[in-house]
Amino acid sequence: MNAGEDLGRYATLSRMLAERQADLRTRLRSMREALPAEASHVKDEGEQCSDALMLGMDIALLELETETLRGIDVAIARLEAGTYGLCADCGEPISETRLQALPFATACRDCQAVRESTPQQAEKEPS
């Protein structure tokens, strides 16, 4: 790649990450605002169980989105450091398609498959 292609790729990736980051922050804010406050009316056992289940699902989704946002933040730092889009294992470029689907990916598809087949590696850094 020449310098012009590098700058264009950087701009495209930077814009994509910034958009994902902004979208996630907006969704997280909305999710936090939607979490129910303490209920003021008395509920039967069935309603309480249903509410607890829904709250648990909301919290799990909130945690997943927060973790994704952390990954995006790390990806932005890697982009600024010049290491974004390069596999942390083999050093080869990660495909654009993979980065579009998983903007916080740190490994190419082949190296990720190796990570997932090795339990210690998969636990260290999921991507």
Secondary structure as a PSIPRED ss2 file (coil, helix, strand):
# PSIPRED VFORMAT (PSIPRED V4.0)

   1 M C   1.000  0.000  0.000
   2 N C   1.000  0.000  0.000
   3 A H   0.000  1.000  0.000
   4 G H   0.000  1.000  0.000
   5 E H   0.000  1.000  0.000
   6 D H   0.000  1.000  0.000
   7 L H   0.000  1.000  0.000
   8 G H   0.000  1.000  0.000
   9 R H   0.000  1.000  0.000
  10 Y H   0.000  1.000  0.000
  11 A H   0.000  1.000  0.000
  12 T H   0.000  1.000  0.000
  13 L H   0.000  1.000  0.000
  14 S H   0.000  1.000  0.000
  15 R H   0.000  1.000  0.000
  16 M H   0.000  1.000  0.000
  17 L H   0.000  1.000  0.000
  18 A H   0.000  1.000  0.000
  19 E H   0.000  1.000  0.000
  20 R H   0.000  1.000  0.000
  21 Q H   0.000  1.000  0.000
  22 A H   0.000  1.000  0.000
  23 D H   0.000  1.000  0.000
  24 L H   0.000  1.000  0.000
  25 R H   0.000  1.000  0.000
  26 T H   0.000  1.000  0.000
  27 R H   0.000  1.000  0.000
  28 L H   0.000  1.000  0.000
  29 R H   0.000  1.000  0.000
  30 S H   0.000  1.000  0.000
  31 M H   0.000  1.000  0.000
  32 R H   0.000  1.000  0.000
  33 E H   0.000  1.000  0.000
  34 A H   0.000  1.000  0.000
  35 L C   1.000  0.000  0.000
  36 P C   1.000  0.000  0.000
  37 A C   1.000  0.000  0.000
  38 E C   1.000  0.000  0.000
  39 A C   1.000  0.000  0.000
  40 S C   1.000  0.000  0.000
  41 H C   1.000  0.000  0.000
  42 V C   1.000  0.000  0.000
  43 K C   1.000  0.000  0.000
  44 D C   1.000  0.000  0.000
  45 E H   0.000  1.000  0.000
  46 G H   0.000  1.000  0.000
  47 E H   0.000  1.000  0.000
  48 Q H   0.000  1.000  0.000
  49 C H   0.000  1.000  0.000
  50 S H   0.000  1.000  0.000
  51 D H   0.000  1.000  0.000
  52 A H   0.000  1.000  0.000
  53 L H   0.000  1.000  0.000
  54 M H   0.000  1.000  0.000
  55 L H   0.000  1.000  0.000
  56 G H   0.000  1.000  0.000
  57 M H   0.000  1.000  0.000
  58 D H   0.000  1.000  0.000
  59 I H   0.000  1.000  0.000
  60 A H   0.000  1.000  0.000
  61 L H   0.000  1.000  0.000
  62 L H   0.000  1.000  0.000
  63 E H   0.000  1.000  0.000
  64 L H   0.000  1.000  0.000
  65 E H   0.000  1.000  0.000
  66 T H   0.000  1.000  0.000
  67 E H   0.000  1.000  0.000
  68 T H   0.000  1.000  0.000
  69 L H   0.000  1.000  0.000
  70 R H   0.000  1.000  0.000
  71 G H   0.000  1.000  0.000
  72 I H   0.000  1.000  0.000
  73 D H   0.000  1.000  0.000
  74 V H   0.000  1.000  0.000
  75 A H   0.000  1.000  0.000
  76 I H   0.000  1.000  0.000
  77 A H   0.000  1.000  0.000
  78 R H   0.000  1.000  0.000
  79 L H   0.000  1.000  0.000
  80 E H   0.000  1.000  0.000
  81 A H   0.000  1.000  0.000
  82 G C   1.000  0.000  0.000
  83 T C   1.000  0.000  0.000
  84 Y C   1.000  0.000  0.000
  85 G C   1.000  0.000  0.000
  86 L E   0.000  0.000  1.000
  87 C C   1.000  0.000  0.000
  88 A C   1.000  0.000  0.000
  89 D C   1.000  0.000  0.000
  90 C C   1.000  0.000  0.000
  91 G C   1.000  0.000  0.000
  92 E C   1.000  0.000  0.000
  93 P E   0.000  0.000  1.000
  94 I C   1.000  0.000  0.000
  95 S C   1.000  0.000  0.000
  96 E H   0.000  1.000  0.000
  97 T H   0.000  1.000  0.000
  98 R H   0.000  1.000  0.000
  99 L H   0.000  1.000  0.000
 100 Q H   0.000  1.000  0.000
 101 A H   0.000  1.000  0.000
 102 L C   1.000  0.000  0.000
 103 P C   1.000  0.000  0.000
 104 F C   1.000  0.000  0.000
 105 A C   1.000  0.000  0.000
 106 T C   1.000  0.000  0.000
 107 A C   1.000  0.000  0.000
 108 C C   1.000  0.000  0.000
 109 R H   0.000  1.000  0.000
 110 D H   0.000  1.000  0.000
 111 C H   0.000  1.000  0.000
 112 Q H   0.000  1.000  0.000
 113 A H   0.000  1.000  0.000
 114 V H   0.000  1.000  0.000
 115 R H   0.000  1.000  0.000
 116 E H   0.000  1.000  0.000
 117 S H   0.000  1.000  0.000
 118 T C   1.000  0.000  0.000
 119 P H   0.000  1.000  0.000
 120 Q H   0.000  1.000  0.000
 121 Q H   0.000  1.000  0.000
 122 A H   0.000  1.000  0.000
 123 E H   0.000  1.000  0.000
 124 K H   0.000  1.000  0.000
 125 E C   1.000  0.000  0.000
 126 P C   1.000  0.000  0.000
 127 S C   1.000  0.000  0.000
